[in-house]
Structure formats: structure tokens, C-alpha cells
């Protein structure tokens, strides 16, 4: 195998040249707005990180909430990441485990 290419299933970052990044499968899941914050009209943001594996799921052990304006938003984001489905990242057609950072804004409307 060409030494410039990572082995299938290796963890790579979104900065890896020629990587097709993971894409969230539409309608697979969406973050649930915490009712206690929605009823008060509280808005906020969460930044999370996770490794999307070669099957298109976030590796539960890799999920991290980097920042959350309210802990309930972080909990909702973690739940979402455990349920969501992704099209795995690919490098030259081979599925890769990809570390992604996911910002999310919660806005009561």
C-alpha cells in the first residue's frame, strides 16, 4: 500500500488533503431543545467534538462537549450525537474515521 495513504479506518482530521468529510444524513436525528430552556426563551450554543466512524456513527467514547452556554444544551447535543447517522468520511473512496468539531446554536423561536 502507498505509504502516503492512511489505512482504511484510520482516524484523520478534516484538514487531511482530499478527504471527503462526513455528512449528516438528513432527518436521521436532530438535537432536542431542552424544554426547561425553551419555555424560558433561553438561547445558547454548544461546541462538541466526536469521531465519526466508518459506519457513519459517532464513537460514543469520543464524544466531548467542548463548551456549552447551558449544561442542558450540552446534554441535548450529546444525545443527538449518539443517535445521528452520518455518511462516513472517505479518502480516495475508502471510509475513514474522522474527528469533527460540531458547533450548534439553539434559538427559541
Buried (B, 14 or more C-beta within 10 A) or exposed (E): EEEEEBEBEBBBEEEBEEBBBBEBEEEEBEBBBBEEBBEEEBBBBBBBBBBBBBEBBBBEEBBBBEEBBBEBBBBBBBBBBBEBBBBBBBBEEBBBBBBBEBEBEBEEE
